[in-house]
Amino acid sequence: MAGTPPVFRSPQLEDALAAQDVAAVAFALRHDVVVVPRLATGRKEQEQVRVFGRENTDKRILLLFSSADAYAAMVPDEKTRLVMLYDAPKLREFIEAHLDVLEQVFFDIAGPHTMAANPEDLLKALR
């Protein structure tokens, strides 16, 4: 019998973003999951985080979402929208490994309750 498919949503993070409560966002990230865009690599065993950047710069922006629906709102015209769930240790590991190129982190960038964080500050909140 197949297992229950994952739910790509964090009600705790949704509520924290709706309240624009920085402490509640940090708590949700430490104790729940966050939806992370995934690159289409063709191989599930090589899941890679999709980051975004401006042209002519080596700096990147990490976009995190409270749900797969919030990600879909950002990329409505994309036919393939892949996401994965990260917990606090996995998110902390990713940010630590890429801190030198991450310039900003945005939550639910398509709204309605967008928030931004400095990667260093987010890392501190995850520790």
N, C-alpha and C positions, 0 to 999 in steps of 0.2 A: 504494500500500500504506500502510495506516495505521501510525503510529508506535506504539511500545510505550507503553501507558498508564503514568502516573506511579505509583510505589509510595509510598503515604502512610505511611511508616514511617522511623524513624531508629534502627537498631540501636545506633549509637554513643551516642545520647542515652538509649536504654533502659538500656544497660549502666551509664552514668554515674549515672542516677537510682537504679538498683538498688543501686549501691555507695554512694549518698548522698555522692558526691564532687563538691564544688563546682567544683574545678579541671577535672575531667573534663567536667562539664556545660558550662562555659564553652568548653572546647576543642571539644566536639561542636557547640555553637551557631556557633562560628566556622568550622568546617570541614565541616559536614554541613548538613542541613535540619531544620526543625521544622514540625510540623503545626499549622496555625492555623485555628480555626473561622471559617467564612465566612457572612456574612449572605445570606439568600435575597432577592436584589434582582430576580431575573427576567432580569438581563442579565449575561452572563459578562464582558463588557468593563468592567463596573463592580463588580468584586470588592471587597468591603469586609470588613474584619476585624470579627468579632462580639466585642464586649467585654461585660462584665457589670458590674452595679453594684447597690448597695444603694438602696432607696427613699429619697427625700428627700435625696439627695446628688448632687453633680455629679461625684464621683470615680468612676473605673472600675477594674475589675480585668481584666487581660489573662491569659487562660488559654492556655497552650501545651501541646502534647502530643507524645509520642514516636511516636505512631501514630494512625491514624484509629480503630482499635479502642479505644484509651485514651479518645478523645473520646466514642465511642459508649457507653462505660461510664458517662460522666458524664450523658449525656442519653438513657438507654435507651428512653424513651417517645416521643421525637421521631421522627416518620415520615421527615422530611427532615433529614439530617445532612450539611451541606456543609463541606468543608475545602479548604485550599490549602497549598502548601508555600512556606515562606519560607527564604531563605538569610540569611547574616549581614548583608550590606548592606541587604537589604529589611527585615529585622527592626529593624536599627539606625535606618533611616529612619523606620519607623513609630513607634518609641519616642521618637525625637527630636521628631517632629511632635506627639506627644500627651503629652509628659512632664508637662505642667501638669495633666492630668486623671487620669493613671494613678497609683493609690496602691499597687498590688501586682501582682506577676506570680506565677502559680502554674504549676507543671509537673505534668502527670498528676494533677490534683486528685482524681480518683476512686480513686487509688491503683493499686497497692499501695505505690508509692515516690514519694509526693508531696514536692515541694520548693517553697519560696517564695523570691522574691528581691525586693529593693527595685528599682524601675525604674532609679534612678540607678546602682546597683551593676551591674545587668545591662548598662546602656549602656556603662559602663567596661569590662566584660568583653568586649564586642563590638568595642571600638576597638582 
